[in-house]
Amino acid sequence: MLAAATVWAFASAAWGDPDTYEWTRLRHKPAAISDLSAIAEQPSHFMKQAVELSGCVSGILRSEVLTTLLFKLDSGQIVHLLARPEHEVTPTGAHARAIARLAEPGGDVYTFNLLAMTSAPAAEGQPAPPEAYAQPASQQFVAPPQPQEQPAQPRYVLPSRGGPSLMSEARILDAYQRAIAYFNPRLSEKERCTIARYIIDFSRRIGVDARLVMAVVAAESNFNASATSRTGAMGLGQLMPATARGLGVRNAYDARDNLWGAIRLVRGHLENNDGDIALALACYNAGSGAVRRYGGVPPYRETRNYIRKVTDIYLQLAPEMAQ
């Protein structure tokens, strides 16, 4: 599991163009930050105040829904910069400047939403990047860090929606079943197969990354179709009664009905939040009203822990692949 409080949000600006970078700088008026001490003292301030960072791109983690840059500041500190997958980013090993906004205070690694980035000369006195960093980004693979005090969790490399171009349908189904068995070994093979088929099929049809759905269901119910929370949330996706009715779910304890509703709910939250996964998960956990009321992720410990848990599971199911 990741030690960092990685919150997934997306940048909205164009990339690489110096004019766009300067326009972003004029618009957001970022504070120049040479190290993270100022942010550590006033983390809430920098969730609103953009910052300008200078450093080297030391790694790129790619998935269908997110690009994460491991960015080594000139001070030697590492931060994570999050961008949409369609945006071109400065290649691995290049020195760059970045305008970003803190995604969430705390954590062992600071995570920022990337607003704009441009290549820049290395700071005077900075060593050239190692030769290993000179590989094309398409050949890079960077695994999320693992805390030393916990055993590493098994990884299941799952295709996002069961795409047959990567794996046969039988291998896809088997991979999802094995992942489900890890979270709930009490399920029979038939139950695992049923849940896996629904997640793969519905995610493909609704247009959601099936691995994200897997992470949500694992965090919500541990793949227990009979689960009921103390607040009355039901089934695999832990749908509240009113939410289930609104989604047209007749039997929230039926795997098919529940997953069809839960996946559409995830898709709706993603659409309503411009693809921001952190906000979508916050809406799923705390409700859209709470997210609107606080103008972002609510300051609820449960919700913040939930986002962290889902994203950690997601990274276990979908280790970033450079393709």
RODO-2510 file (C-alpha; in nm, 4 decimals, decimal comma):
residues 323
     n   res          X          Y          Z
     1     m     0,0000     0,0000     0,0000
     2     l     0,1123     0,3510    -0,0625
     3     a     0,2377     0,5462     0,2354
     4     a     0,1587     0,8719     0,0586
     5     a    -0,1847     1,0258     0,0854
     6     t    -0,2286     1,0100    -0,2882
     7     v    -0,5374     1,1957    -0,4004
     8     w    -0,6248     1,1686    -0,7646
     9     a    -0,7140     1,4903    -0,9420
    10     f    -0,6464     1,6220    -1,2861
    11     a    -0,4885     1,9176    -1,4526
    12     s    -0,6846     2,1211    -1,7037
    13     a    -0,4288     2,3351    -1,8854
    14     a    -0,2454     2,2694    -2,2097
    15     w     0,1056     2,1334    -2,1811
    16     g     0,4597     2,2102    -2,2846
    17     d     0,3909     2,5382    -2,4617
    18     p     0,5906     2,8200    -2,2940
    19     d     0,3178     3,0719    -2,3780
    20     t     0,0571     2,8554    -2,2073
    21     y     0,2855     2,8164    -1,9093
    22     e     0,3271     3,1932    -1,8791
    23     w    -0,0480     3,2436    -1,9166
    24     t    -0,1059     2,9916    -1,6356
    25     r     0,1470     3,1723    -1,4209
    26     l    -0,0292     3,5070    -1,4761
    27     r    -0,3657     3,3533    -1,4018
    28     h    -0,2738     3,1639    -1,0850
    29     k     0,0099     3,3849    -0,9527
    30     p     0,2025     3,0911    -0,8028
    31     a     0,4369     3,1244    -0,5070
    32     a     0,7890     3,0071    -0,5869
    33     i     0,8762     2,7143    -0,3580
    34     s     1,2312     2,5840    -0,3267
    35     d     1,1528     2,3234    -0,0616
    36     l     0,8493     2,1869     0,1216
    37     s     0,9004     2,3519     0,4604
    38     a     0,6635     2,6388     0,3824
    39     i     0,3944     2,3943     0,2734
    40     a     0,4428     2,1838     0,5857
    41     e     0,3794     2,4916     0,8001
    42     q     0,0636     2,6024     0,6141
    43     p    -0,0740     2,3054     0,4176
    44     s    -0,4326     2,4325     0,3981
    45     h    -0,3112     2,7616     0,2493
    46     f    -0,1398     2,5829    -0,0397
    47     m    -0,4524     2,3893    -0,1305
    48     k    -0,5755     2,7250    -0,2648
    49     q    -0,2480     2,8990    -0,3442
    50     a    -0,0697     2,7638    -0,6522
    51     v     0,3041     2,7043    -0,6294
    52     e     0,5851     2,6968    -0,8834
    53     l     0,8262     2,4063    -0,8479
    54     s     1,1605     2,3450    -1,0138
    55     g     1,3201     2,0069    -1,0492
    56     c     1,3668     1,6904    -1,2520
    57     v     1,1101     1,4340    -1,3682
    58     s     1,2477     1,1145    -1,2167
    59     g     0,9684     0,8789    -1,3139
    60     i     0,6354     0,8575    -1,4937
    61     l     0,3514     0,6263    -1,3885
    62     r     0,0791     0,5849    -1,6475
    63     s    -0,2660     0,4335    -1,6404
    64     e    -0,5805     0,4784    -1,8456
    65     v    -0,7173     0,7409    -1,6086
    66     l    -0,4104     0,9112    -1,4648
    67     t    -0,0513     1,0125    -1,5247
    68     t     0,1622     1,0540    -1,2137
    69     l     0,4992     1,2251    -1,2375
    70     l     0,7596     1,1573    -0,9709
    71     f     0,9187     1,5006    -0,9507
    72     k     1,2492     1,5531    -0,7700
    73     l     1,2782     1,9124    -0,6552
    74     d     1,6092     2,0944    -0,6771
    75     s     1,6222     2,0537    -0,2989
    76     g     1,6232     1,6748    -0,3438
    77     q     1,2689     1,6195    -0,2122
    78     i     1,0233     1,4054    -0,4082
    79     v     0,6643     1,5054    -0,4830
    80     h     0,3915     1,3543    -0,7007
    81     l     0,2378     1,5612    -0,9812
    82     l    -0,0970     1,4383    -1,1173
    83     a    -0,2152     1,5007    -1,4739
    84     r    -0,4704     1,3743    -1,7211
    85     p    -0,3431     1,0821    -1,9293
    86     e    -0,4000     1,2613    -2,2617
    87     h    -0,1671     1,5479    -2,1737
    88     e     0,1920     1,5344    -2,2874
    89     v     0,4343     1,5817    -2,0017
    90     t     0,8040     1,6571    -1,9764
    91     p     0,9896     1,3290    -2,0395
    92     t     1,1712     1,1330    -1,7743
    93     g     1,5107     1,2778    -1,6890
    94     a     1,4299     1,6293    -1,8088
    95     h     1,4565     1,9338    -1,5877
    96     a     1,1318     2,1285    -1,5718
    97     r     0,9262     2,3934    -1,3998
    98     a     0,5754     2,3132    -1,2854
    99     i     0,2798     2,5151    -1,1609
   100     a     0,0688     2,3057    -0,9265
   101     r    -0,1709     2,3128    -0,6340
   102     l    -0,1539     2,0895    -0,3286
   103     a    -0,4099     1,8088    -0,3539
   104     e    -0,4286     1,7143     0,0141
   105     p    -0,2307     1,8076     0,3259
   106     g    -0,0306     1,5451     0,5077
   107     g     0,1130     1,2160     0,3949
   108     d     0,4688     1,0989     0,3481
   109     v     0,4811     1,2304    -0,0079
   110     y     0,3185     1,5578    -0,1084
   111     t     0,0806     1,5223    -0,4017
   112     f    -0,0075     1,8120    -0,6297
   113     n    -0,2579     1,8713    -0,9075
   114     l    -0,0493     1,9788    -1,2055
   115     l    -0,1714     2,2981    -1,3748
   116     a     0,1082     2,3533    -1,6270
   117     m     0,4605     2,2354    -1,6990
   118     t     0,7441     2,3409    -1,9247
   119     s     1,0989     2,2274    -1,9845
   120     a     1,3680     2,4394    -1,8240
   121     p     1,7475     2,4420    -1,7935
   122     a     1,8799     2,2564    -1,4912
   123     a     1,9483     2,4751    -1,1923
   124     e     2,3117     2,5766    -1,1581
   125     g     2,5031     2,3175    -0,9624
   126     q     2,2456     2,0448    -1,0207
   127     p     2,3951     1,7154    -1,1448
   128     a     2,2864     1,5712    -1,4758
   129     p     2,0191     1,3017    -1,4433
   130     p     2,1391     0,9409    -1,4226
   131     e     2,1583     0,7459    -1,7467
   132     a     1,8702     0,5279    -1,6285
   133     y     1,6441     0,8292    -1,6491
   134     a     1,7314     0,8786    -2,0140
   135     q     1,5092     0,5898    -2,1218
   136     p     1,2015     0,6902    -2,3213
   137     a     0,8950     0,7334    -2,1026
   138     s     0,7286     0,4499    -2,2935
   139     q     0,9874     0,2104    -2,1505
   140     q     0,9650     0,3249    -1,7918
   141     f     0,7979     0,1344    -1,5112
   142     v     0,7917     0,2781    -1,1620
   143     a     0,6237     0,0803    -0,8834
   144     p     0,4496     0,2630    -0,5968
   145     p     0,6592     0,2690    -0,2775
   146     q     0,5849     0,0067    -0,0149
   147     p     0,6103     0,0800     0,3603
   148     q     0,8794    -0,1297     0,5251
   149     e     0,6718    -0,2232     0,8285
   150     q     0,4017    -0,3974     0,6223
   151     p     0,4357    -0,6949     0,3893
   152     a     0,3890    -0,6108     0,0244
   153     q     0,0432    -0,6927    -0,1035
   154     p     0,0076    -0,9207    -0,4054
   155     r    -0,0378    -0,7428    -0,7367
   156     y    -0,2957    -0,8378    -0,9942
   157     v    -0,2355    -0,6648    -1,3259
   158     l    -0,5901    -0,6254    -1,4533
   159     p    -0,6989    -0,4822    -1,7870
   160     s    -0,9158    -0,1767    -1,7311
   161     r    -1,2319    -0,3071    -1,8961
   162     g    -1,1423    -0,6561    -2,0027
   163     g    -1,0021    -0,5453    -2,3360
   164     p    -0,9492    -0,8562    -2,5505
   165     s    -0,6590    -0,6881    -2,7331
   166     l    -0,4418    -0,7417    -2,4248
   167     m    -0,5679    -1,0736    -2,2893
   168     s    -0,8112    -1,3456    -2,3860
   169     e    -1,1531    -1,3251    -2,2234
   170     a    -1,0768    -1,6398    -2,0226
   171     r    -0,7538    -1,4928    -1,8840
   172     i    -0,9282    -1,1641    -1,8055
   173     l    -1,2004    -1,3416    -1,6125
   174     d    -0,9468    -1,5549    -1,4279
   175     a    -0,7418    -1,2483    -1,3279
   176     y    -1,0461    -1,0705    -1,1868
   177     q    -1,1600    -1,3826    -1,0033
   178     r    -0,8205    -1,4238    -0,8398
   179     a    -0,8233    -1,0615    -0,7280
   180     i    -1,1723    -1,1049    -0,5794
   181     a    -1,0602    -1,4230    -0,4034
   182     y    -0,7753    -1,2320    -0,2413
   183     f    -1,0188    -0,9873    -0,0818
   184     n    -1,2844    -1,2473     0,0046
   185     p    -1,1524    -1,6063     0,0057
   186     r    -1,4852    -1,7338     0,1444
   187     l    -1,6601    -1,6870    -0,1883
   188     s    -1,7204    -1,9921    -0,4021
   189     e    -1,5759    -2,0110    -0,7507
   190     k    -1,9241    -1,9563    -0,8924
   191     e    -1,9754    -1,6432    -0,6815
   192     r    -1,6356    -1,5038    -0,7799
   193     c    -1,7059    -1,5731    -1,1447
   194     t    -2,0479    -1,4053    -1,1299
   195     i    -1,9155    -1,0888    -0,9656
   196     a    -1,6156    -1,0710    -1,1983
   197     r    -1,8324    -1,1075    -1,5090
   198     y    -2,0681    -0,8326    -1,3983
   199     i    -1,7861    -0,5930    -1,3137
   200     i    -1,6044    -0,6514    -1,6427
   201     d    -1,9190    -0,6320    -1,8562
   202     f    -2,0921    -0,3402    -1,6818
   203     s    -1,7746    -0,1348    -1,6560
   204     r    -1,7125    -0,1781    -2,0276
   205     r    -2,0698    -0,0839    -2,1157
   206     i    -2,0946     0,2113    -1,8767
   207     g    -1,7454     0,3398    -1,9530
   208     v    -1,5679     0,3153    -1,6170
   209     d    -1,2282     0,1637    -1,5456
   210     a    -1,3181    -0,1788    -1,4074
   211     r    -1,0155    -0,1706    -1,1804
   212     l    -1,1523     0,1398    -1,0111
   213     v    -1,4834    -0,0418    -0,9646
   214     m    -1,2969    -0,3349    -0,8119
   215     a    -1,1241    -0,0993    -0,5689
   216     v    -1,4522     0,0662    -0,4702
   217     v    -1,6273    -0,2666    -0,4101
   218     a    -1,3303    -0,4036    -0,2161
   219     a    -1,3295    -0,0979     0,0097
   220     e    -1,7076    -0,0873     0,0464
   221     s    -1,8005    -0,4494     0,1117
   222     n    -1,4962    -0,6720     0,0627
   223     f    -1,7024    -0,8352    -0,2133
   224     n    -1,9720    -0,9468     0,0292
   225     a    -2,3050    -0,9227    -0,1529
   226     s    -2,4941    -0,9627     0,1768
   227     a    -2,3133    -0,6839     0,3609
   228     t    -2,5188    -0,4234     0,5478
   229     s    -2,3565    -0,1259     0,7190
   230     r    -2,4683     0,0226     1,0492
   231     t    -2,6209     0,3107     0,8525
   232     g    -2,8181     0,0779     0,6246
   233     a    -2,5943     0,0712     0,3150
   234     m    -2,6500    -0,2494     0,1228
   235     g    -2,4691    -0,5042    -0,0868
   236     l    -2,1509    -0,5031    -0,2912
   237     g    -2,1476    -0,1300    -0,3600
   238     q    -2,3023    -0,0400    -0,0230
   239     l    -2,5918     0,1553    -0,1708
   240     m    -2,8108     0,3517     0,0668
   241     p    -3,1846     0,2752     0,0299
   242     a    -3,2687     0,6153    -0,1197
   243     t    -2,9728     0,5954    -0,3580
   244     a    -3,0713     0,2456    -0,4660
   245     r    -3,4258     0,3604    -0,5387
   246     g    -3,2975     0,6561    -0,7373
   247     l    -3,0833     0,4244    -0,9478
   248     g    -3,3716     0,1865    -1,0090
   249     v    -3,2099    -0,0938    -0,8082
   250     r    -3,4868    -0,3310    -0,7003
   251     n    -3,2771    -0,5687    -0,4913
   252     a    -2,9563    -0,4176    -0,3545
   253     y    -2,8451    -0,7594    -0,2292
   254     d    -2,8516    -0,9037    -0,5793
   255     a    -2,5033    -0,8789    -0,7305
   256     r    -2,6301    -0,7866    -1,0752
   257     d    -2,8696    -0,5144    -0,9623
   258     n    -2,6273    -0,3697    -0,7115
   259     l    -2,3283    -0,3510    -0,9453
   260     w    -2,5337    -0,2080    -1,2310
   261     g    -2,6435     0,0723    -0,9988
   262     a    -2,3086     0,1224    -0,8234
   263     i    -2,1075     0,1468    -1,1454
   264     r    -2,3526     0,3987    -1,2910
   265     l    -2,3202     0,5945    -0,9664
   266     v    -1,9402     0,5993    -0,9972
   267     r    -1,9709     0,7124    -1,3597
   268     g    -2,2131     0,9895    -1,2627
   269     h    -1,9835     1,1217    -0,9889
   270     l    -1,6889     1,1206    -1,2293
   271     e    -1,8854     1,3117    -1,4917
   272     n    -2,0167     1,5647    -1,2415
   273     n    -1,6638     1,6325    -1,1158
   274     d    -1,4851     1,6586    -1,4508
   275     g    -1,3132     1,3241    -1,4058
   276     d    -1,1634     1,4110    -1,0661
   277     i    -1,1429     1,0706    -0,9003
   278     a    -1,0816     1,2091    -0,5507
   279     l    -1,3978     1,4185    -0,5657
   280     a    -1,5936     1,1325    -0,7213
   281     l    -1,4898     0,9032    -0,4363
   282     a    -1,5712     1,1762    -0,1837
   283     c    -1,9196     1,2020    -0,3362
   284     y    -1,9611     0,8242    -0,3235
   285     n    -1,8641     0,8163     0,0439
   286     a    -1,9960     1,1421     0,1894
   287     g    -2,2515     1,2520    -0,0691
   288     s    -2,2448     1,5161    -0,3399
   289     g    -2,3982     1,7711    -0,1038
   290     a    -2,1039     1,7524     0,1353
   291     v    -1,8565     1,7975    -0,1507
   292     r    -2,0443     2,1037    -0,2778
   293     r    -2,0754     2,2461     0,0724
   294     y    -1,7011     2,2286     0,1369
   295     g    -1,5954     2,3073    -0,2177
   296     g    -1,3901     1,9874    -0,2379
   297     v    -1,3097     1,6803    -0,0312
   298     p    -1,4921     1,7239     0,3034
   299     p    -1,2731     1,7371     0,6152
   300     y    -1,4168     1,4080     0,7391
   301     r    -1,1604     1,1569     0,8594
   302     e    -1,3734     0,8703     0,7307
   303     t    -1,3953     1,0205     0,3821
   304     r    -1,0249     1,1012     0,3599
   305     n    -0,9364     0,7510     0,4792
   306     y    -1,1822     0,6077     0,2289
   307     i    -1,0221     0,7940    -0,0618
   308     r    -0,6797     0,6797     0,0520
   309     k    -0,7953     0,3196     0,0854
   310     v    -0,9619     0,3048    -0,2558
   311     t    -0,6666     0,4627    -0,4342
   312     d    -0,4247     0,2304    -0,2570
   313     i    -0,6275    -0,0718    -0,3667
   314     y    -0,6552     0,0698    -0,7170
   315     l    -0,2762     0,0912    -0,7426
   316     q    -0,2504    -0,2702    -0,6294
   317     l    -0,4950    -0,3809    -0,8974
   318     a    -0,3565    -0,1500    -1,1653
   319     p     0,0175    -0,0925    -1,1222
   320     e     0,0988     0,1854    -1,3639
   321     m     0,2193     0,0519    -1,6962
   322     a     0,4135     0,2619    -1,9424
   323     q     0,2717     0,1792    -2,2819
***
